[in-house]
Amino acid sequence: MNPGVLGAGFERERERMVDEQIARRGITDARVLQAMRRVPRHRFVEEPLRDRAYGDHPLPIGEQQTISQPYIVALMTSLLALHGTEKVLEVGTGSGYQTAVLAELARRVCSIERLAPLAARARALIEGLGYTNVWIRVGNGALGWSDEAPFDRILVAAGGPGVPPPLFEQLAEGGRMVLPLGDAEGQILTLVERVGGEMRTRAFGDCMFVPLVGKYAWES
């Protein structure tokens, strides 16, 4: 999984991002840090915003969606505890940046995006960077991807009121899911584990994501 040319002019900014925004905040997973160093974040934002691509903040990507703050991407990824053999479901492809980070670390990534223009743009970027272990489709991510289930890991990049039942059903025994839970005013980043068929949860701090839309979400 070689993303090819990483954009030499941005390498220093990318290193600074990892060192100052991620490692210093307690992310210690060496594989996650290396993936964040490799994936060219500037390629996943529009040209006028590229000088801000490695800043400590989210950025708009069109369609009223955002690319998440680098630290949040790293934190969510590290909570998945990926070893390289997993099949991962991502809900909310967005720009495709988180997708690429997952592709660096997992065996297979299945990503769902409800907005066709974003899905098409992300697919083109992912393919252009040389990743061959990513599948992207348009659909309601809260319903999961039953044809590919079960998943060892699930990452949900949109905030909802609770864990969508289809996603928990599609999570493998011993699997992990990371998602923001709460309301439109704010959410708690939550780790869900499936142990003996039961749901166990742990909270990892406040966050703010775009809303999960559709069944099992705030909006229908």
Secondary structure, 3 states (H helix, E strand, C coil): CCCCCCCHHHHHHHHHHHHHHHHHHCCCCHHHHHHHHHCCHHHHCCHHHHHHCCCCCCEEEECCEEECCHHHHHHHHHHHCCCCCCEEEEECCCCCHHHHHHHHHCCEEEEEECCHHHHHHHHHHHHHCCCCCEEEEECCHHHCCCCCCCEEEEEECCEECCCCHHHHHCEEEEEEEEEEEEECCEEEEEEEEEECCEEEEEEEEEECCCECECCCCCEC
